[in-house]
Amino acid sequence: MNETQFRQRWSQLHGGAEVEGVVGGWLRFSYHAARACVALRISPNFLTFLGLGTAVAMGLSRYAAISLLLLAISLFFDGIDGSVAILRGSESKWGSLLDSIADRISEAFWLYMGWRLGIPAWLVITMWTVASTQEYARARLASLGHSEIGVVTPTERPVRAIFMGFALLFYIFDIPGTLQFSYAFLLLLIFSFLKVMRSAKKVLR
């Protein structure tokens, strides 16, 4: 499968989502990384579990710098498991389910680290709830027989990881403003959730 076919298949699996700009850049990197994994015969589900394991380790680490590194590694594994499945032609509902469950658990550990950095518990719980509900709405739409919503919000999973990365950097370099940054990101999460719900309403009419 060449890169153009890979992009087309990825877009098809994501409800016709655009594959340009930042998304296109990520897909280019993901395609080449996935090719290496296919050559090494690494399975998508194994990558999913590696992503989950490094996310758990990130949340439990005692050192912020190590947590930042583990966050990046976790995101890498999580980002290419689906790409490997596409290249191998082994996309499955079971793999999709495992990936979704691993994502929610991983993000819980990301935000657990946020709480350890000083973000109030109610705030990190609300962030996780809003993000998870947004993803549940997408999954529920698919279970009702509709294709996935092809809308990209400002707070997709990679952006949520970037938020956590900045929180860790603020802590490492003793930069003030983590709480204010968290409030702003919560508002962006709510906006993204409403955007997904509006798109879902149009599909279900």
C-alpha positions in Angstrom: 0.0 0.0 0.0 1.5 3.4 -1.0 1.1 6.5 1.0 -1.8 7.9 -1.1 -3.8 4.7 -0.6 -2.9 4.8 3.1 -4.3 8.3 3.5 -7.4 7.5 1.6 -8.1 4.4 3.8 -7.4 6.4 7.0 -9.8 9.1 5.9 -12.4 6.5 5.1 -12.1 4.9 8.5 -12.4 8.3 10.2 -15.6 9.4 8.5 -14.0 11.3 5.6 -11.8 13.5 7.8 -9.4 15.8 6.0 -5.8 14.6 5.6 -4.1 17.9 5.0 -2.2 20.3 7.3 -1.1 19.0 10.7 -3.1 15.8 10.2 -1.4 15.3 6.9 2.0 15.8 8.5 1.3 13.3 11.2 0.0 10.7 8.7 3.2 11.0 6.6 5.3 10.3 9.7 2.8 7.6 10.9 2.9 5.9 7.5 6.7 5.5 7.5 6.8 4.4 11.1 4.1 1.8 10.5 6.0 0.4 7.5 8.9 -0.2 9.8 6.7 -2.0 12.3 5.1 -4.1 9.6 8.6 -5.1 8.4 9.5 -6.1 12.0 6.2 -8.0 12.3 5.0 -6.0 15.2 1.2 -6.4 15.7 -1.2 -3.4 16.1 -2.5 -4.8 19.4 1.0 -5.2 20.8 1.6 -1.5 20.0 -1.7 -0.6 21.7 -0.6 -2.4 24.9 2.8 -0.7 24.7 1.1 2.6 24.5 -1.1 1.8 27.5 1.9 0.5 29.5 4.0 3.6 28.9 1.0 5.8 29.8 0.6 4.1 33.1 4.3 4.4 33.8 4.1 8.1 32.9 1.3 8.7 35.4 3.1 6.9 38.2 6.6 8.2 37.6 8.2 10.3 40.3 10.2 12.4 37.9 8.5 15.0 35.6 11.2 14.8 33.0 10.8 11.0 32.7 7.0 11.4 32.6 7.4 13.8 29.7 9.5 11.3 27.8 7.1 8.5 28.5 4.1 10.6 27.4 5.8 11.1 24.0 6.5 7.4 23.7 3.0 6.5 24.7 1.5 8.8 22.1 3.8 7.4 19.4 2.7 3.8 20.1 -0.9 4.8 20.3 -0.7 6.8 17.1 0.7 4.1 14.9 -1.2 1.0 16.0 -4.1 1.9 13.7 -1.7 2.8 10.9 0.0 -0.6 11.2 -3.5 -2.3 11.0 -4.2 -0.4 7.8 -1.0 -1.3 6.2 -1.4 -5.0 7.2 -5.1 -5.0 6.1 -6.0 -6.3 9.6 -8.4 -3.6 10.8 -10.9 -5.2 13.2 -13.7 -4.2 15.6 -11.8 -6.1 18.4 -8.7 -4.0 17.7 -10.7 -0.8 17.6 -12.4 -1.7 20.9 -9.0 -2.4 22.6 -7.6 0.9 21.3 -10.6 2.9 22.6 -10.4 1.3 26.0 -6.6 1.8 26.2 -7.0 5.4 25.2 -9.5 6.2 28.0 -7.3 4.5 30.6 -4.2 6.2 29.2 -5.8 9.6 29.4 -6.9 8.9 33.0 -3.2 8.4 33.9 -2.2 11.5 32.0 -4.6 13.5 34.1 -3.6 11.7 37.3 -0.2 13.1 36.7 -1.8 16.5 36.2 -3.3 16.2 39.6 0.1 15.3 41.0 1.4 18.5 39.4 -1.1 20.6 41.3 -4.2 20.8 39.0 -7.3 20.4 41.2 -8.9 17.0 41.3 -12.3 18.3 40.2 -10.7 19.9 37.2 -8.8 16.9 35.9 -11.9 14.7 36.5 -14.1 17.1 34.5 -11.5 17.2 31.7 -11.4 13.4 31.5 -15.2 13.2 31.6 -15.8 15.8 28.8 -13.1 14.2 26.6 -14.4 10.7 27.2 -18.0 11.7 26.6 -17.0 13.2 23.3 -15.3 10.0 22.2 -18.3 7.9 23.5 -20.6 10.0 21.4 -18.6 9.1 18.3 -18.5 5.5 19.2 -22.2 5.4 20.0 -23.0 7.0 16.6 -21.1 4.1 14.9 -23.0 1.6 17.0 -26.3 3.1 15.7 -25.2 2.2 12.2 -23.7 5.5 11.1 -20.1 6.1 10.0 -17.8 8.0 12.4 -18.2 11.7 12.5 -15.6 13.2 10.2 -15.1 16.3 12.2 -11.7 17.3 13.7 -12.0 19.3 16.9 -9.4 21.6 18.5 -8.9 19.0 21.3 -8.3 15.7 19.6 -6.2 13.1 21.5 -2.8 14.4 20.3 -3.8 17.9 21.5 -4.8 16.6 24.8 -1.4 15.0 25.1 0.2 18.3 24.2 -1.7 20.0 27.0 -0.2 17.4 29.4 3.2 18.0 27.9 3.0 21.7 28.6 1.8 21.1 32.1 4.9 19.0 32.7 7.1 21.6 31.1 5.6 24.3 33.3 6.4 22.1 36.4 9.9 21.2 35.3 10.9 24.9 34.6 8.8 26.3 37.5 6.7 28.4 35.1 3.5 29.9 36.7 0.1 29.7 35.0 -0.7 26.0 35.0 -4.1 26.5 36.7 -5.1 29.2 34.3 -3.9 27.1 31.3 -6.0 24.2 32.6 -9.2 26.3 32.9 -8.7 27.5 29.3 -8.2 24.0 28.1 -11.3 22.8 29.8 -13.3 25.5 28.0 -11.7 24.3 24.7 -12.7 20.7 25.6 -16.3 21.8 26.2 -16.3 23.6 22.8 -15.0 20.5 21.1 -17.7 18.3 22.7 -20.4 20.7 21.6 -19.0 20.7 18.1 -19.1 16.9 18.0 -22.7 16.8 19.3 -23.8 19.3 16.7 -22.4 17.2 14.0 -24.0 14.1 15.5 -27.3 15.8 15.6 -27.1 16.6 11.8 -26.3 13.0 11.0 -29.1 11.6 13.1 -31.9 13.9 11.8 
